Amino acid sequence: MARDTGEEFEDDDLDEDLDGGDDLDDDAIGDVNLDMEDDDLIEGDDFDADEEETVVRARPAAKRRTVTKAAPTVEGVPKSRLVNQKTVAEVWKKLGDRHADATPVPYTISTRLQVGDVLQHARFGVGYVIEIPGPTKAEVVFEDQVRKLVHNR
């Protein structure tokens, strides 16, 4: 909203370049020629309508394949099912049958374990190493549950 300051303006007070009028002078436009004729269009020499165009197309996106890995298993049982005590006991028994002739190694924190090792833990009894998830961790199946033990320290 305009504020009335009491001053009056005359048309002569406006800058001619900013008044938005149609009376633009040649200097404001520069060397641009706005009067194009039909014969100013490019013909013939620069453009051959019979020439084939080269079309560049983007390569279609590759189809993404979903690769599903088989769930890790222990003695044919998915590891995700090793939370049930009955299932753990069954797997522990199968591993015991498989390693019946192996002599369990006494467990210490400094012992370096590998998958397939059979160990004797002072508190949990005989256990079977089923996974080494890190350089100092081992997953071991004992008769009552799967436990994570520290090793190789």
Buried (B, 14 or more C-beta within 10 A) or exposed (E): EEEEEEEEEEEEEEEEEEEEEEEEEEEEEEEEEEEEEEEEEEEEEEEEEEEEEEEEEEEEEEEEEEEEEEEEBBBEBEBEBBEEEEBBBBBBEBBBEEBEEBEBEEBEEEBEBEEEBBBEBEEBEBBBBBBBEEEBBBBBBBBEBBBEBEBBE
